[in-house]
Amino acid sequence: MKENGLFPKVPDHHKPNKPLVPNGFGIIYVLASVVYLLLLYSFDLVQVNTSNYASPALTLAVCILFGGFMGLLDDWMDLRWRYKAFLPIFVALPLAAFREGDPCMATYIFGKVNFGIYFYIFIIPMILAVVTNTVNQLGGLNGLETICPSIVLFGLLLGSDPNFHVLLYVPLLINIMLAYFNFHGKIFVGNTGSFAVGITLASFALVTNIEQTLVISIIPYILNSLLILLNYFLFRTRAHVSVDGERLVSDHRRSLITLITHRRPLSERKVVAIISLLMAASTATAVLIQWLLT
């Protein structure tokens, strides 16, 4: 601890000479967000009427705390994907309790649809598992694990009921702060950060009933995961990007990163910028649709 600092250092594989960078700064996001949300709950600062008088601040705090714990487990034990795929389902319990008596999901075409018991058994767990794991899968480059979630967080804030906005003020601010240092290669947030922010996105969308806005916003995340999973299950191949000096290049299309760098050497920052612009476009589209159709 004294030699390496508070956070363990890991190599930055996409930089020349692979410099060591402190990892695990996602714990700052978890602690700051949870303390902030507990303060909102303690002082009753979120004035929202819910079907069962449950607290959105307390619910979101529990979800983020579990996401951070799950990420810590992965950072320490390097969990297999079969476990990581299903662990977020446990977060469905506090969210199901929060949405008790309100098994409806807003749709743009059919209005609010009542899914009954299936909303709690299938829809909530599915949204949590898909969103959390797709966010975790799009990483590895400096800034991806922080900039892209910050864009989606901001979009969800804009697309939600103004009474809920206060829930995201500190989580968004902290993630933007981490994004600055992460983008410049000073820190990594680790799985702790990516799982926690992924669960934040899914949980906030479920708490505020803007699930469709979330799904449209994360289309680049979904595309990346589909490419990874299809290549793995059909061809047993994994995505890999090579470092050519200070540029990244790939000879296949097995992920969003390798799709962008396929026979097209680009700097790490350019790849991150392209993916961030794709995320901004999908998020802006989702918010615009939300404003026009509601």
N, C-alpha and C positions, 0 to 999 in steps of 0.2 A: 504493500500500500504506500509506504513512504517513498519507494523507488519509482513506482509507476503512477502515483497520484491516486485520487479517490476512484477514478474510473479506469478499468482495464483497457489497455491499448491493443488494437488489432490493425493488421496491414491494410492499406488502401490499395487494392489490387489493380486499380485502373489509373495509377500514377507511376511514372518512372521511379525505379528503386523501391517501390511499395513502402512509402513512409508509414510509421505507426501513428494511429489517430485514436484518441480516447473514445470509447464506445459506451452506450447505455444511458445517454443523456435524456432519453425518453422518460426516465423516472421523474425528471423535473416537470415535464408536462403532466404526468399523472398526479404528483403531489400538489402542484399549484392548482390544477383544475378541481381536484377533489376537495381541497380546503376551501376554495372559492365557492363551490356548489354547496358545501355544508354550511358555510356562512349565510348564503342565500336562504337555505332552508331554516336555519336557526332564527334568523330575523324576519322570516316570512316575506321576502322581497320579491317573490314571483307571484303576481296576482293573476292566477289563472283558475277558472272553474273546470274541474274534471268530473267525470261521471261518478267516481268513488272517493273524491276528496284526497286522492293520493298526491304526493309532492313530486313534481317533475324534476326539481333540483336534486332531491334525495335519490330518485330513481336513476338519474343520469350519473350521479356520483358513484353509486354502487356499480353501475355498468363499466365506467372508466376504470375503477379500482380493479375489477375482475380482469379487464383487458390488460392492464399493466402487470398484474400477477401472472397472467398467461404468457405475456411476453418475457417476463423474467425467467419463467420456467424454460422457455425456449432458448434464451440466451445462455442459461446455465447448463441445460441438459441436451440441447440440440434435438428437440422433439421431432419425431417422424411426422410427415405430412398427414398420415392417416389419423393422428391424434389432433394435430392442429386444425384439421378440417372440421372436427366435431366439437372441440372444446367451447367455441363461442355459443353453442346451443344452450349452455347453462345460463347464459345471460338472459335467455327468454323468460326465466322465472320472474325477476323483478319487473320486466316489461309487461308480461302477461298480467301481473298483479296491478300494474298501473292502468292498463287498458281494460281491466275487468268491467264488464257491462257495456263495452264499446268495441265490439268485434267488427267494425266497419272500416273499410279502406277506401279512400277517395280515388276515383278514376276520372280521367278527363272525358271519356265518352259516355260512361254509364252512371256518372255521379257517384254517390257513396254506395258501395256494395257491402251487404252484410254477409260475412263468411261464416258466422256462427262459431262453433267450437273449432273449426278448421283454421281459423285465424290464429288461435293460440297454439294449436298442435303443429301446423305446417308453415304458415306464412311468416310468423315472427322468427322461428328458428332458422328458416331458409334465408331470410333477409340478413340476419346476423352472421350466419356462416359464410354466405356468398360475399358480402361486403367486406367483412374482416379479412378473409383470406385473399381476396383479390387485391386489396390495398397492400397486404403484406408481400404479395408476389411481385409487385412492381417496385423494385428497389435495386440497390447495388451501386447506384451512381449518386454522387454528391448532390443532394437537393431533392431528389425524387421522392424520398420518404417524408419530406416536410413541405415542400412547395405545393405539390399536387393536392395533398389533403387540405392545406390552407385555402386553396382555391375553392374546393368543394365546400368546406366549412363556411366560407364567406357566401357562397351561393345559397346554401341552406338557410343561413341567417336572413338573406334578402327574401327568400321564398316562403318563409314561415310567418306565422302570426306575430305581430310586433310585441305582444305580451311575453313571448318566449325568447326574444332576442337577448335578454340579459343572461341567459344560460350560456351563451357562447362567447361573451366578451373576453373573458380571461383565457379560456382554452384557445381561442383564435389568436389572441395577442401572444401567448407563450409559444404557440407553434410557429408563428411568423418570426419571433426572435430566434428560435432554434433553427429555422430555415436559413436565416442569414449566415450563421456559423457553419451549418451543414453544407450549404452551397459552396462556401469558401474552403471546404475541406478541413475545418478545424475540429469538428466533432461528428460522431455518428449517434443517431438516436436508438439504434438497435431494434430488435424485435419488441422490446418494451414499448418503444414509441409508436411503431407501426401498428401493433395490435391495439394499443390504447386509442389511437386516433381513428382507426378503422371502426372500432366499437362505438366511438363517439358519433361518427357519421350515421351508422345504422340506428343507434339508440335515439339520437335526436330526431331523426326522420320518423321513427315509430312514435315517439312521444308527441310530436307535433302533427302527425298524420299527413306527411308530405312524402310518402314512400315513392311515388312516381317521379317526383322532382329528383330524388336521390338516384334512382335507377338511370335516368337520362344523364345525369351529371357524371356518373362513373362509367360511361360507355368505354372510354379508353382502358380503364382498369379491367373491364369484362373482356374486351378484345384481347388484351395481353394474356389473361388467364386462359381463355379459350385456345389461343395459339400454343401455350405451354402444355396444357392438358391433352389436346388433340395429338400433338407430336409425341408426347410421352406414351399415351395409351395405345396409339396406332402404330408408331414406329420405334418406341422405346428409345427415343433420342431426347436430349436435353439442350436447352439454349445455352450458347456460349459466345461471348464476344471477346475478340483478341485486342491487345494493345499494340498499336503500331506507332512507336515513339510516344507522342502525346495525343494520338488520335485512336478512336475505337473503330473496329471494322469486323464484319462477320461474313461468313460464306453460306449462311442459311437464314431462313425466316421462321424461327421457332418462338419468338416473343416479340413484343412491341419494340424493344431495344434493338434486337437483331434485324427486325423488319426495316427499321429506319437506317441502320448502319450496313445493310446488305450491299457489299461491294461498293460502299460509299464511305470512305474514312471521314469521320467527323470528330471534333473535339468533344470531350465529356460534357462541357457546358452547353455546346450546341444541341447535343442530344437531349439534355435536360430541358433546354429552352423549347425545343420542338414538342416534346411530350407535354410540357406545361401549357403551351399554347393550345394543344389538342384538348387538354382538360378544361382550359378556360372557355374554349368554344362550346364544348358539350354542356358545361355548367351554365353558361350564358343562355344557351338554347333552352335548357330546363327551366331556368328562372323566367325567361320570356314567356314560355308556354304557360307556366303557372300564373303569371300576371294576366295573360290574355284570356284564359279559360276559367278563371275563378273570380 
